[in-house]
C-alpha cells in the first residue's frame, strides 16, 4: 500500500497527487494490475524469452529503417 502524507500544511493537493502518481509508477503497481486483467495462457519461460527477444529485434530494425529514411 502506497501512502503519501503532506510535507507541511501549505502543500497543495496537486503536488500531493503528483508525488503519489510518481510513487505508484515507480513501484509498478499499475503494470502489475494490468497484467492480471486478462487471462493469459501459460507459456514456458524460454518461449516467453524468445518472443521478447524477437519483439526487441523487430523494434530495433524498425527504428533503424526510420533513421535511414526508408
N, C-alpha and C positions, 0 to 999 in steps of 0.2 A: 504494500500500500504506500503510495507516494503522498507525502504531506508537505505543504508549503505554508509557512507562517509569515506574517508580516514582520519585516525587519524593524520598522518603527510605525507609530500611529499615522504618520504622514504619507506612507507608501500607498500609491494609487492601486486600484483594482486591476488596471491594465498591466502594470508592472508585475503584480502578483500572478496574473494569468500567464504572462509571458514566461516567467520563471517556472510555473507549473508545466506549461507546454514543453519547455526545454528539458525539464527533468523526465517527463513522460517519454519524449523521443529518445533521450539518451539511454533510458532503461529498457527500451524496446517493448514496451507494454502493448502498443497498438499493433506492431508487427506480429507478436505472439497471438493476439486476439484474432487478427485477420487470417492467419494460417489455420486456425482451428475452426474457421467459419463454415467451411465446406468439407465434405468427406473426400478424402483422397485415398486412392488405392495404395496399399503398402508396396513400396518399391525397395529393392535391395540397395544397400549403401553404395556399392560400386556402380550400379546403374544410375543412381542419382548423381554421383560424381561425374560420370561420363557425360550425362546430359548437361550438367553445369559447365563442363569444360567446352563442349560443343557450342553452347549458347555464347560463352565468352569469346570463342574464336570467331563466330559469326558476327558478333557485335564489333569486334576489333576490325574485321575485314570491311564491314560496312563503313566504319569511321574512316578507315584508310582510303576507301574509294571516295568518300565525300571530300576528304582533304586533297586528293588528287584531281578532283573535279570531274569524276566520271559518273 
